């Protein structure tokens, strides 16, 4: 039995939702994912950037909000920062991918790198500098930058995982044209 395009797209999005849930679980469960020299990987960032390049703007934004809410729930300061940031970043990335960018690994690396810089620097600014913590620069150098690098190195893994899930739907959409 052949699946229709709509059913295949629904299955693909259900798998993406499951990936977001599992990634949140790995990211926020202590000891589930290794840290390197105190640097924790922000696993949601490369996953959502890869999904944003493969999905429509509205669907990407929905996954961004979903992933951000999961991060906000696990965060000590559940203020909606992650949901808002991921909503904006996924929408902009998906819209750019629809009109300007190619959907390949170098583009995903570029998008994830930009995301990490925006995400980490705004988080550092809002939650460290503006709250008046001492040694904010040292925290940026010792915590944020190593975590950014660690997360960036995991981007190809998530890109190929998302591309593998998206591949059957792409083949089907190409046949329909």
ABEGO torsion letter per residue (X at the ends): XBBBAAAAAAAAAAAAAAAAAAAAAAAABBGABBBBGGBBBBAAAAAAAAAAAABBAAAAAAAAAAAAAAAAAABABBAGAAAAAAAAAAAAAAAAAAAABBBBAAAAAAAAAAAAAAAAAAAAAAAAAAAGBBGAAAAAAAAAAAAAAAAAAAAAAAAAAAAAAAAAAAAAAAAAX
